[in-house]
Amino acid sequence: MLLTRRLSIALWALSVVCLAQSGKEASTPLPKNAEQAFKNIQALKGIPADQLIPAMQFISASLGVQCDFCHVEKAFDKDDKEPKKTARKMIRMMSAINQENFKGEKEVTCYSCHRGANKPFAVPAIGDEPATATRESKPNSEANADKPPAPDAVLERYLHAVSTSASAPKFSTSLEKGIMTVGAAQFPVEVLTKGPEYRVTTVRFPGGDNITAYNTHVGWMTSPGRGTHEMSTAELDAARLDADPQFSVDPKRIFTKFEARPSEKIDGHPVYVLAGLREKYPPVELFFDQDSGLLLRMKRYIDTPLGLNPAQVDYGDYRDENGMKVPFRWTIARPGSSFTIQIEHMERNLSVDDAKFEEPALSKSEH
């Protein structure tokens, strides 16, 4: 039972389960608003259709529940369950609080009261509060004692750290094979990459392959029995950011500006923290080891109508690959779930047909 739940969480982390169950053809472009794309939308009318599922994921993470807590399985439009009716009232209440008190900013969210429990906290806890931070922070006085170096200096040191040879070749393709660990369970995984804009990750679960992929135009996720889901703009951006920095793309080509944040520690290692800024996206935090200059962690967010969905990627086991330092291990953590990919074998500069990065057409069974 525990293994089944962990597998369910892992699949949720790699793909958007609810959309595949909503009865909508996943390959059809979503109309402008949620109520035009989905049935029986009431509290979230007017939001872009591709923001509805991230909003549901935010509720799921905030309350520590799965989709079937509020929804009827394979009939998401039905109102048979009382928690769904309550959720609508809470969404309206939360929106009113923010509109009346915080100029419409999402200062109060589902998580403000629920903190990962399906019932909100009404009485102060005795003893230790549930852990809410995902990083080790210094006290303010210590964090601000030393002024961090300028962002350009941190980035220059990072690029120098990953390039161990001045004549290192630029990798055009990569095939990585290893193991994905979810709790105590392990599954084979393959990651095929071509430049920074083409990537296919295949996890071989007992019931079939789970695939997360993107190319220059579109991203998609396929899981056994649930068909293919085309990524929204925010999901595609997140997939690209989650990819390990194996090609050492200059971060300046991704972000328009960087801001230095107070220094912190990760597992006892002092790190410099930079916030990468881009128009229309929340900041992305990058954590660089002060000793080696390597990237140890990235923390990014998907903005939803209800709040920010966080995800954290920790990089490790850096190895020298033909003059470039490459992380052979990365752990992706989201609220309530995490998994680790450990690469065991890597091949570079292969001849790869672009057809391997084309989005699959839906079969009749998936319509």
C-alpha positions as CSV (number, residue, x, y, z in Angstrom):
1,M,0.0,0.0,0.0
2,L,2.8,2.4,0.9
3,L,4.7,1.5,-2.3
4,T,1.6,2.1,-4.4
5,R,1.1,5.6,-2.8
6,R,4.7,6.5,-3.4
7,L,4.5,5.4,-7.0
8,S,1.3,7.6,-7.3
9,I,3.1,10.6,-5.9
10,A,6.1,10.0,-8.2
11,L,3.8,9.9,-11.2
12,W,2.1,13.1,-10.0
13,A,5.4,14.8,-9.8
14,L,6.4,13.8,-13.3
15,S,3.1,14.4,-15.0
16,V,-0.2,16.2,-14.5
17,V,-2.6,13.5,-13.4
18,C,-5.8,15.5,-13.0
19,L,-5.8,16.8,-16.6
20,A,-5.6,13.4,-18.1
21,Q,-8.6,12.4,-16.0
22,S,-10.7,15.4,-16.8
23,G,-12.2,14.0,-20.0
24,K,-10.6,16.6,-22.2
25,E,-8.5,15.7,-25.2
26,A,-5.0,16.5,-24.0
27,S,-3.6,17.5,-27.4
28,T,-6.4,20.0,-28.2
29,P,-5.3,23.6,-27.6
30,L,-6.9,25.0,-24.5
31,P,-9.4,27.9,-25.0
32,K,-8.7,31.2,-23.2
33,N,-10.6,30.6,-20.0
34,A,-10.9,27.7,-17.6
35,E,-14.7,27.6,-17.9
36,Q,-14.4,27.2,-21.7
37,A,-12.1,24.2,-21.4
38,F,-13.5,22.4,-18.3
39,K,-16.9,21.6,-17.0
40,N,-18.6,23.1,-14.0
41,I,-16.0,25.8,-13.2
42,Q,-17.3,28.2,-10.5
43,A,-14.8,29.7,-8.1
44,L,-12.0,30.0,-10.6
45,K,-13.9,31.5,-13.6
46,G,-11.9,33.8,-15.8
47,I,-8.4,32.4,-15.2
48,P,-6.4,31.1,-18.1
49,A,-7.3,27.4,-18.8
50,D,-3.7,26.3,-18.5
51,Q,-3.5,27.7,-14.9
52,L,-6.3,25.5,-13.6
53,I,-4.3,22.3,-13.1
54,P,-1.4,24.2,-11.4
55,A,-4.0,25.7,-9.1
56,M,-5.3,22.3,-8.2
57,Q,-1.7,21.1,-7.6
58,F,-1.3,24.0,-5.2
59,I,-4.4,23.0,-3.3
60,S,-3.2,19.4,-3.2
61,A,0.2,20.4,-1.8
62,S,-1.3,22.9,0.7
63,L,-3.7,20.3,2.2
64,G,-1.6,17.2,1.8
65,V,-4.3,15.4,-0.2
66,Q,-4.7,13.9,-3.7
67,C,-7.3,14.8,-6.4
68,D,-9.9,12.3,-5.1
69,F,-10.2,14.1,-1.8
70,C,-12.5,16.7,-3.5
71,H,-13.2,15.1,-6.9
72,V,-15.1,12.0,-8.0
73,E,-12.7,9.7,-9.8
74,K,-13.1,10.0,-13.6
75,A,-15.9,12.5,-13.1
76,F,-14.2,15.7,-12.0
77,D,-17.1,17.9,-12.9
78,K,-19.5,16.3,-10.4
79,D,-20.3,18.0,-7.0
80,D,-21.0,14.9,-5.1
81,K,-18.2,15.4,-2.5
82,E,-18.6,18.0,0.3
83,P,-14.9,19.0,0.4
84,K,-15.3,20.3,-3.2
85,K,-18.1,22.6,-2.1
86,T,-16.1,23.7,0.9
87,A,-13.0,24.4,-1.3
88,R,-15.0,26.8,-3.5
89,K,-16.1,28.8,-0.4
90,M,-12.5,28.9,0.8
91,I,-11.2,30.1,-2.5
92,R,-13.7,32.9,-2.5
93,M,-12.9,33.8,1.1
94,M,-9.2,33.8,0.4
95,S,-9.7,36.0,-2.7
96,A,-11.8,38.5,-0.7
97,I,-9.2,38.7,2.1
98,N,-6.4,39.5,-0.4
99,Q,-8.5,42.0,-2.4
100,E,-9.7,43.9,0.7
101,N,-6.4,43.8,2.6
102,F,-3.5,43.2,0.3
103,K,-4.4,45.0,-2.9
104,G,-5.1,41.7,-4.7
105,E,-1.6,40.3,-4.0
106,K,-1.5,36.6,-3.0
107,E,-0.4,37.2,0.6
108,V,-2.9,34.8,2.2
109,T,-3.1,31.3,0.5
110,C,-4.5,27.9,1.3
111,Y,-1.2,27.0,2.9
112,S,-1.3,30.0,5.3
113,C,-3.8,28.0,7.4
114,H,-3.6,24.4,6.3
115,R,0.2,23.9,6.4
116,G,-0.1,20.5,4.7
117,A,-3.2,19.3,6.7
118,N,-6.7,18.9,5.3
119,K,-8.0,20.8,8.3
120,P,-6.6,24.3,9.0
121,F,-4.6,25.0,12.2
122,A,-6.8,27.0,14.6
123,V,-4.8,26.4,17.8
124,P,-1.1,27.2,18.3
125,A,1.0,24.0,18.4
126,I,2.9,22.9,21.5
127,G,6.5,22.0,20.8
128,D,8.0,22.0,17.4
129,E,6.0,23.3,14.5
130,P,5.8,21.2,11.3
131,A,8.9,21.9,9.2
132,T,8.1,24.5,6.6
133,A,11.6,25.5,5.4
134,T,13.4,23.5,2.7
135,R,16.8,25.1,3.2
136,E,19.2,25.8,6.0
137,S,19.2,29.5,6.8
138,K,21.7,31.4,9.0
139,P,20.3,33.8,11.6
140,N,19.9,37.3,10.1
141,S,22.7,38.8,12.0
142,E,25.1,36.1,10.7
143,A,23.8,36.0,7.2
144,N,24.3,39.8,6.8
145,A,27.7,39.9,8.6
146,D,29.6,39.4,5.3
147,K,28.5,41.1,2.1
148,P,28.2,38.5,-0.7
149,P,30.2,39.0,-3.8
150,A,28.6,40.6,-6.9
151,P,26.4,38.3,-9.0
152,D,28.8,38.6,-12.0
153,A,31.7,37.3,-9.8
154,V,29.7,34.3,-8.6
155,L,28.6,33.4,-12.1
156,E,32.0,33.8,-13.6
157,R,33.4,31.5,-10.9
158,Y,30.7,28.9,-11.6
159,L,31.4,28.9,-15.4
160,H,35.1,28.5,-14.6
161,A,34.4,25.6,-12.1
162,V,32.4,23.5,-14.7
163,S,34.9,24.1,-17.5
164,T,37.9,22.0,-16.4
165,S,39.6,22.3,-19.7
166,A,40.1,25.4,-22.0
167,S,39.7,23.1,-25.0
168,A,36.7,21.2,-23.7
169,P,34.3,20.3,-26.6
170,K,30.8,21.5,-26.7
171,F,28.4,18.5,-26.2
172,S,25.7,18.4,-28.7
173,T,23.9,15.2,-27.5
174,S,23.9,13.0,-24.4
175,L,22.4,9.7,-23.4
176,E,22.3,9.0,-19.7
177,K,21.2,5.8,-18.1
178,G,20.6,5.3,-14.4
179,I,18.2,4.7,-11.6
180,M,15.3,6.7,-10.2
181,T,14.7,6.2,-6.5
182,V,11.2,6.9,-5.0
183,G,11.2,6.0,-1.3
184,A,12.6,2.4,-1.2
185,A,11.6,1.6,-4.8
186,Q,14.0,1.9,-7.7
187,F,13.3,2.1,-11.5
188,P,15.4,2.3,-14.6
189,V,15.6,5.8,-16.2
190,E,17.1,7.2,-19.4
191,V,17.7,10.8,-20.3
192,L,18.3,11.7,-23.9
193,T,19.3,15.3,-24.6
194,K,20.3,17.3,-27.7
195,G,21.5,20.8,-26.9
196,P,19.6,22.8,-24.2
197,E,16.3,22.7,-26.1
198,Y,15.6,18.9,-26.7
199,R,15.2,16.5,-23.8
200,V,13.3,13.2,-23.2
201,T,13.3,11.5,-19.8
202,T,11.9,8.0,-19.7
203,V,11.2,6.2,-16.4
204,R,10.4,2.5,-16.8
205,F,7.7,1.7,-14.2
206,P,6.3,-1.9,-14.0
207,G,3.0,-0.8,-15.6
208,G,4.7,1.1,-18.5
209,D,6.9,4.0,-19.3
210,N,6.5,7.5,-17.9
211,I,7.8,10.1,-20.3
212,T,8.6,13.8,-19.8
213,A,9.8,15.6,-22.9
214,Y,10.2,18.9,-24.6
215,N,11.6,20.4,-27.8
216,T,12.0,24.0,-29.1
217,H,8.2,24.3,-29.6
218,V,6.3,22.2,-27.1
219,G,6.5,19.9,-24.0
220,W,4.5,16.8,-23.1
221,M,4.1,14.2,-20.5
222,T,2.9,10.6,-21.0
223,S,2.0,8.1,-18.3
224,P,0.6,4.6,-18.5
225,G,-3.2,4.5,-18.8
226,R,-3.5,8.3,-18.7
227,G,-2.5,9.3,-22.2
228,T,-0.4,12.3,-23.3
229,H,-0.7,15.8,-21.7
230,E,0.7,18.8,-23.5
231,M,2.5,21.1,-21.1
232,S,1.4,24.6,-20.4
233,T,3.8,27.5,-20.8
234,A,4.6,27.5,-17.1
235,E,5.1,23.7,-17.0
236,L,7.4,23.8,-20.1
237,D,9.5,26.5,-18.5
238,A,9.7,24.5,-15.3
239,A,10.8,21.3,-17.2
240,R,13.6,23.3,-18.8
241,L,14.8,24.7,-15.5
242,D,14.6,21.3,-13.8
243,A,17.0,19.8,-16.4
244,D,20.4,19.3,-15.0
245,P,22.9,21.9,-16.1
246,Q,25.0,19.4,-18.1
247,F,25.5,21.7,-21.0
248,S,26.6,24.6,-18.7
249,V,24.5,27.1,-20.5
250,D,25.4,30.6,-19.4
251,P,22.7,31.6,-16.9
252,K,22.8,35.1,-18.3
253,R,21.2,33.7,-21.4
254,I,18.2,32.5,-19.3
255,F,17.8,35.4,-16.9
256,T,17.7,39.1,-17.6
257,K,19.1,40.2,-14.2
258,F,20.5,38.7,-11.0
259,E,20.2,39.8,-7.4
260,A,22.5,38.7,-4.5
261,R,20.7,37.2,-1.5
262,P,22.1,36.6,2.0
263,S,24.6,33.7,2.1
264,E,23.3,30.4,3.6
265,K,24.3,26.8,4.2
266,I,23.3,23.5,2.5
267,D,24.3,20.4,4.4
268,G,27.0,22.4,6.2
269,H,28.4,23.9,3.0
270,P,28.4,27.8,2.8
271,V,26.7,28.9,-0.4
272,Y,26.2,32.1,-2.3
273,V,22.6,32.7,-3.3
274,L,21.5,34.5,-6.4
275,A,18.0,35.3,-7.6
276,G,17.6,35.0,-11.3
277,L,14.9,37.4,-12.6
278,R,12.8,37.2,-15.8
279,E,9.8,39.1,-17.0
280,K,6.4,37.4,-16.2
281,Y,8.0,34.6,-14.0
282,P,8.7,34.3,-10.3
283,P,12.4,34.6,-9.3
284,V,14.6,31.5,-9.4
285,E,17.0,31.0,-6.6
286,L,20.4,29.5,-7.4
287,F,22.8,28.2,-4.7
288,F,26.5,28.1,-5.5
289,D,29.1,26.3,-3.3
290,Q,31.4,28.9,-1.9
291,D,34.4,26.5,-2.0
292,S,34.0,24.8,-5.4
293,G,31.8,27.4,-7.2
294,L,29.5,24.6,-8.4
295,L,25.7,24.8,-8.4
296,L,24.3,22.8,-5.5
297,R,20.7,23.7,-5.6
298,M,18.0,25.5,-7.7
299,K,14.6,26.5,-6.3
300,R,11.9,27.7,-8.6
301,Y,8.2,28.4,-8.5
302,I,5.2,28.1,-10.8
303,D,2.7,31.0,-10.3
304,T,-0.9,29.9,-9.9
305,P,-4.1,31.8,-9.3
306,L,-4.0,30.6,-5.6
307,G,-0.3,30.8,-4.8
308,L,3.2,29.7,-5.7
309,N,4.0,26.0,-6.4
310,P,7.6,25.4,-5.3
311,A,10.1,22.9,-6.5
312,Q,13.7,22.3,-5.5
313,V,16.5,20.5,-7.4
314,D,19.7,19.5,-5.6
315,Y,22.7,18.6,-7.7
316,G,25.5,16.3,-6.6
317,D,28.1,13.7,-7.6
318,Y,29.8,16.1,-10.1
319,R,32.2,14.2,-12.4
320,D,34.6,15.3,-15.1
321,E,33.3,14.5,-18.6
322,N,35.8,15.4,-21.3
323,G,36.7,18.7,-19.7
324,M,33.3,19.6,-18.3
325,K,32.0,18.9,-14.7
326,V,28.6,17.3,-14.9
327,P,26.2,16.4,-12.0
328,F,25.5,12.6,-12.1
329,R,22.8,12.9,-9.4
330,W,19.9,15.3,-8.9
331,T,17.0,15.2,-6.5
332,I,13.7,16.9,-7.4
333,A,11.5,17.7,-4.4
334,R,8.0,19.2,-4.3
335,P,5.6,19.5,-1.4
336,G,4.8,15.9,-0.2
337,S,7.0,14.1,-2.8
338,S,10.6,13.8,-4.0
339,F,12.7,11.5,-6.1
340,T,16.4,11.1,-7.0
341,I,17.9,10.2,-10.3
342,Q,21.4,8.7,-10.2
343,I,23.2,8.4,-13.5
344,E,25.4,5.3,-13.8
345,H,26.4,5.5,-17.5
346,M,26.8,8.4,-19.9
347,E,27.5,8.7,-23.6
348,R,28.2,12.0,-25.4
349,N,28.0,13.3,-28.9
350,L,25.8,10.5,-30.3
351,S,24.1,10.7,-33.6
352,V,20.4,11.3,-32.6
353,D,17.5,11.6,-35.0
354,D,15.3,14.7,-34.3
355,A,12.3,12.4,-34.7
356,K,13.0,11.2,-31.2
357,F,12.0,14.6,-29.8
358,E,8.7,14.9,-31.7
359,E,5.5,14.9,-29.7
360,P,3.6,11.6,-30.2
361,A,0.2,11.7,-31.8
362,L,-2.7,10.6,-29.6
363,S,-4.1,7.2,-30.4
364,K,-7.9,6.6,-30.7
365,S,-7.9,5.0,-27.2
366,E,-6.6,8.3,-25.7
367,H,-9.4,10.4,-27.1
